[in-house]
Amino acid sequence: MNKENIKTEIIVKDRKIGVLRIGNKEYISLTDLARYADNEEPRLPIRDWMRSKEVISYLGLWESIHNENFKGGEFDTFKNEAGSNTFKMSPQKWIRETNAIGIISKSGRYDGGTFADPDIAFEFASWLSPEFKLYVIQEFQRLKKNEAYQNKIDWHANRVLAKVSYVVHTDAIKSIIVPTITEKQKKFVYAEEADVLNVALFGITAKEWRESNPELADKGNIRDYTDLLHLVILNNLENINAELIEMKIPQNERLVRLNNIARKQMELLKNNKSFNNLEYIENKVNNKQELPMGQKSK
């Protein structure tokens, strides 16, 4: 799964229903909903549902409202054919032929499947069972109000902000350092500047970390496995380093300054009450377990 997405779940009648947040939109797993009717082959209920003329009409109407790039001509063809004994439709075909955005299909063993906008997912749940639909709506609304889920969204936004700061850092490298070196040296400078921050904060280069942690290195880098305190300091160091580069301060001098700043910030933050509260929230919403969604539907 893309690291920029947020994955959680709701519990509906003792069934786990995945919810995927991409950007600022949520999508509900049609694959998980379909297990209500066929636990072994959930793709079959979805395909049966999409054979209906009423469903195709609804999907086309939704897309025409929300999707300016929707292919109306292809939709008209499907609408005319829908409902006949020979008509077959799948989420992948619908997406491919009409450029639909209300339904998305993701590959992956653990987080793959078919997801849909809540408007569409609720219609599918209603087709499965009106009672089931009501429970799905109830639990989805509970999720939207859940404080831990909202904190997870906020934390995700902060991670994106940290990445933006890194862009500022690399832009400063481009404008000040790159013009003075050859094309062959450019990639080396980027790696070297990233390691200035790594050494200043972690006391180790990215390569040294990978060599010491080969199993972890297959899944991420040193920054992916660090704690909140180091991430906050890293974000600050990136901004400071960008300013030092603009001032044309030599790299070896910047390294010493950044290391001193990192040690001072570590002392200031590690016992700071506000930071400890933030760290507590992070542990609650950014761990490996799924977020608790309250009581299950009966």
Secondary structure, 3 states (H helix, E strand, C coil): CCCCCEEEEEEECCEEEEEEEECCEEEEEHHHHHCCCCCCCCHHHHHHHCCCHHHHHHHHHHHHHHCCCCCHHHHHHHHHHCCCCCCCCCHHHHHHHHCCCCEEEECCCCCCEEEECHHHHHHHHHHHCHHHHHHHHHHHHHHHHCHHHHHHHHHHHHHHHHHHHHHHHHHHHHHHCHHHCCHHHHHHHHHHHHHHHHHHHHCCCHHHHHHHCHHHHCCCCCCCCCCHHHHHHHHHHHHHHHHHHHCCCCHHHHHHHHHHHHHHHHHHHHCCHHHHHHHHHHHHHCCCCCCCCCCCCC
